[in-house]
Amino acid sequence: MEISECYRNLIALVILLLVVPESVYCVGRSVVRAATDANTSVGEDPTDCDLLGCGGSYACYGNGWPNYLPYRPGERYHIPLSAFHVGTNPQQGQPECLLGNANNYLPWVTEDGRLTVRPGRHALDMSNLQLNDRGFTTLVQGVSALMPLEEVQHLSLAYNALTLVPSPSLKKFPNVRLLSMSGNFFTEFYDDSVEHNRLPQLTKLRVLDMRNCSLRTLPADFFKNVNLQYLFLSYNRITTLPAEIFYPLRSLLHLDLSNMDTRRVGEERIENPFMKLIAGVDLHQDMFFPLINLVFLDLSNTRLEYQAFIALRSVQRRVKYVSYCNIGLPAIVDYLFLAKSIEMLDISYNVGVAQSLHSASFTLLANSLEVLYFKDSMVQQLNWLAPLQKLRVLNLRGNILRMLHRESFANLSNLEQLDLSYNYISAWNQQVFTTTEALQSVNLRNNSIVILTTDMLYDFSRLAAMGLGGNTIQCSCNYVKFLRNILHNRTDVPGAYTISAEPLIVGKHGIVPAVASTKLSLQHVQLFDYDEAEYLCMNFTSNQKLDPLELLDCMVPDDELINADLPVLEEPAEQEHAKNHALVYILVSVAISFLIVCGVGLFYYWFHIKYFFKIIKNSAVLSFFNDDKLYLDKSGLLKEADFHYDVFVSYSNADRTWVLDQLLPNMEGVSQINLCLHERDFEVCVFCVV
């Protein structure tokens, strides 16, 4: 076994001799080589090396990932806002978070740990050699005899078989600035090997990459001898960290604690759904307090224990880029944003957060937040957007929004990009984006939009780009005109179909400006996701999908598209409005005339009308006394009789009560004498014949 290890170290040494440039191990230098070295030293910027790993004279070939780092110290990160996704929902697998991953911030090293910087004395690549602890020590001793290790600034020990941090060997690289030890196996730190439990005195070390090293924790004084600016600890198995571990790192700018495997020891082979809910990283409540210069904090896909969320209140006031994506965040509380300086925030994939949202949830970020990712979190309403006046990008993909309201976007005057895809949004009948003057792009893919209303078309006309694919839209002329207009933009023919609807802008005194100034058009809008199969319309009668561009009933002539901006095309709409107004005037005039005639008739014939209804009322009341069950004996009223009544009673109104209450019952009830009363027995509107 000892022999095979020696052979392996010898082979590794030979490989290094082939990889390291000749200028490193040759004693003599030619004039040409000296000139070359002089040229490479011109403009050397060690600060760029600190930040980028490949700036200035340390040009690198890149690791194949986009570089999100600042171009110069103190500048903004170049984190691109993810392009609107087209196609199926990418939620399967690892959630996609705003800040990307460590490869976007380590351009000087590839995913497998190999250096990408230009070869030279400043770079030493010892990755992927499968060296164990003893073999690495031996190899470093051999290389030190061939080249001055003091000049090495880029060093990669990635993807070997190291189980102990090689602190004794790292002492021979006192000027190293960027160090990668990813892909090793630093599972345990033993008390009997103290020298391996902390990094050596590396005062110039600025970037440390310890990703995927099977770390479960770190000793409290592990960073005591270094002054890091960038620290990458993602893809480890850290479940707890000492409270004082970050105290030496007061200059730290960038901290990556993402993608931790938080399963406890012994659970790797056991699928325990319950433990996945409660297991997480345990952090002290003041964990981030020493990091006074921290600008970037990435906790993406690292579940925190419930009591560990209080540690987020210790994040200091300089932090600008924060990802709490998929950390199991239970609620939005004020202490999450005490820094008040966050510019880019990702709180996606935290399902429990939506239930705690209210209008003041983001008040502390009102003056700083520009980008917010809030994907797949069961968000149902948007009243919490009110304080975010500086918001420029809002991603609400994959939630359960159903309706859009103008009030929700009233304060978002700086909003530029809005992603509402994969929700349940239906059509709206009120213009929503009236105050979002800066809005350029909206993604409405895969929602529940069935029809396109005129108000929706007006909202779309404000945009530069949009996506509407994946919706089951009904075949309608609005949809045909919308689609033909946008597809017409792809030709070289100027002009476009202009939507004719009510003006949007109303003056201060309620006066609508001239039509020419409020006329809106879709001629500048582009579909970023156009695919003919996704933009078919649905005929719900036949339950078939049709090509809207082939519907003959709604064909728009080319000249109408081209000359849409000419005033002549507005005449049909004006004539239609004029016809509608004329019809209203006629109906109102007829109704007013009828009311006037009725009023005049009532005035002149009021006495006759009143007398007519009074006779009708009295006849109805007195007919009660003709009932068969009461006084009058109808059997005596034979058809062949000469008279129907025995007595006609004439009385004044003063005697009316006595006649009805006393005389009538006694005469017809007791004496069987039929009385004739004018108000009971006379026929209405028939003259009396004496």
Helices and strands as residue ranges (DSSP letters): H 2-19, H 22-25, H 31-41, H 46-51, G 102-104, E 123-125, H 133-144, G 149-151, E 154-156, H 167-170, E 178-180, G 194-196, E 207-209, E 230-232, E 254-256, H 273-278, E 296-298, G 306-314, E 321-323, G 334-337, E 344-346, G 351-356, G 363-365, E 371-373, G 383-385, E 393-395, G 406-409, E 417-419, E 441-443, H 454-460, E 465-467, E 473-474, H 477-488, H 515-518, E 526-527, G 532-535, E 537-539, E 544-546, G 548-550, G 552-554, H 558-562, G 567-570, H 571-604, H 606-622, G 623-626, G 634-636, E 647-649, G 653-655, H 656-658, I 659-663, H 664-664, I 665-670, E 675-677, H 678-681
